[in-house]
Amino acid sequence: MSIDRQPIMPARVRRIDGSFAFLPHRFLRDGFLQSLTDDELRLYLMLVLVADREGVSFYSHRRLCAVLQMPPETYLHARDALLRKDLIAADGARVQVLTLPPAPVLIEPRPMPHRDQASACQAFLASLAALEAK
């Protein structure tokens, strides 16, 4: 059985007008998509969308957080993970989306510090108490 390769809506075929963003097919095919957490993926896609021809984004950290509705701590965690995974480079003011490395860089999750574990447990217990109160 052959697959019909004609567009479903020929009048709405995408065209590149002005600036554009792209992800190489390897991003999906070679497992990069699956190697990212939700926050890492949101930040990476945003950086791809706002980057210039050379992959450089001039959006400030504050603006990225605002657009993504992401707390600064979450942003920093996602940015640092993308740096360790060799997907971006940063110099403090700018971020550059890099060509994909030969394979996804898998990072072992870091254990949560004990003080953060206690805070997380307290927040979890408080959320359970709030649910019971309803």
C-alpha positions as CSV (number, residue, x, y, z in Angstrom):
1,M,0.0,0.0,0.0
2,S,1.5,3.4,-1.0
3,I,1.3,6.5,1.2
4,D,-0.3,9.6,-0.3
5,R,2.5,12.2,-0.1
6,Q,0.3,15.2,-1.2
7,P,-0.5,17.8,1.5
8,I,-3.8,17.5,3.1
9,M,-4.4,21.3,2.8
10,P,-2.3,22.5,-0.2
11,A,-3.2,26.1,0.5
12,R,-1.6,25.9,3.9
13,V,1.8,24.4,3.1
14,R,4.4,25.9,5.4
15,R,6.9,28.3,3.9
16,I,10.0,29.9,5.3
17,D,9.3,33.7,5.4
18,G,11.9,35.8,7.2
19,S,13.4,34.3,10.2
20,F,12.9,30.7,11.1
21,A,13.9,28.0,13.6
22,F,14.8,24.4,12.9
23,L,15.6,21.1,14.7
24,P,17.5,18.5,12.8
25,H,15.6,15.2,12.4
26,R,18.4,13.6,14.5
27,F,17.0,15.4,17.5
28,L,14.1,12.9,17.4
29,R,15.7,9.9,15.6
30,D,18.8,9.7,17.8
31,G,17.1,10.1,21.2
32,F,17.9,13.7,22.1
33,L,14.2,14.4,22.6
34,Q,13.8,11.5,25.0
35,S,16.9,12.4,26.9
36,L,15.5,15.8,28.1
37,T,13.3,16.5,31.1
38,D,10.1,18.6,30.5
39,D,11.8,21.8,31.7
40,E,15.0,21.1,29.7
41,L,12.9,20.5,26.6
42,R,10.8,23.7,27.1
43,L,14.0,25.8,27.5
44,Y,15.8,24.1,24.6
45,L,12.9,24.7,22.2
46,M,12.5,28.3,23.4
47,L,16.3,28.9,22.7
48,V,15.9,27.3,19.3
49,L,13.0,29.6,18.5
50,V,14.6,32.8,19.5
51,A,18.2,32.1,18.2
52,D,19.7,33.9,15.3
53,R,21.2,32.2,12.3
54,E,24.3,31.1,14.3
55,G,22.1,29.7,17.2
56,V,22.8,32.7,19.6
57,S,20.0,34.0,21.7
58,F,20.1,37.5,23.1
59,Y,17.1,37.0,25.4
60,S,18.0,37.7,29.0
61,H,17.6,35.0,31.7
62,R,14.8,37.1,33.2
63,R,12.9,37.3,29.9
64,L,13.3,33.6,29.2
65,C,11.9,32.8,32.7
66,A,9.0,35.2,32.1
67,V,8.1,33.8,28.7
68,L,8.4,30.2,29.9
69,Q,6.6,31.0,33.2
70,M,9.5,29.2,34.9
71,P,11.0,30.1,38.3
72,P,14.6,31.2,38.2
73,E,15.8,28.1,40.1
74,T,14.0,25.8,37.6
75,Y,15.5,27.8,34.7
76,L,19.0,27.5,36.1
77,H,18.6,23.8,36.7
78,A,17.4,23.2,33.1
79,R,20.1,25.5,31.6
80,D,22.9,23.8,33.6
81,A,21.6,20.4,32.4
82,L,21.6,21.5,28.8
83,L,25.2,22.8,29.3
84,R,26.2,19.4,30.7
85,K,24.4,17.6,27.9
86,D,26.5,19.6,25.4
87,L,23.4,21.1,23.7
88,I,24.1,24.8,24.5
89,A,26.9,27.1,25.4
90,A,26.6,30.2,27.6
91,D,28.8,33.1,28.5
92,G,26.6,34.8,31.1
93,A,24.8,37.2,28.8
94,R,24.1,35.0,25.8
95,V,23.2,31.4,25.1
96,Q,24.1,29.5,21.9
97,V,22.3,26.4,20.7
98,L,25.0,24.1,19.4
99,T,25.1,21.5,16.7
100,L,24.0,18.2,18.2
101,P,26.8,16.0,19.7
102,P,27.3,12.5,18.2
103,A,24.9,11.0,20.8
104,P,22.7,12.2,23.7
105,V,24.7,12.8,26.9
106,L,22.9,11.0,29.7
107,I,23.3,12.4,33.1
108,E,22.8,10.5,36.3
109,P,20.3,12.2,38.5
110,R,22.1,13.9,41.5
111,P,20.8,12.9,44.9
112,M,18.8,15.6,46.6
113,P,20.6,17.2,49.6
114,H,19.1,16.2,52.9
115,R,17.9,19.8,53.6
116,D,16.0,19.8,50.3
117,Q,14.6,16.3,51.0
118,A,13.2,17.6,54.3
119,S,11.6,20.7,52.5
120,A,10.2,18.5,49.8
121,C,8.7,16.1,52.4
122,Q,7.2,19.0,54.3
123,A,5.7,20.5,51.1
124,F,4.3,17.1,50.1
125,L,2.7,16.5,53.6
126,A,1.2,20.0,53.5
127,S,-0.3,19.3,50.1
128,L,-1.8,16.1,51.4
129,A,-3.2,17.9,54.5
130,A,-4.8,20.6,52.2
131,L,-6.4,17.8,50.1
132,E,-7.9,16.2,53.3
133,A,-9.2,19.6,54.4
134,K,-11.3,19.9,51.2
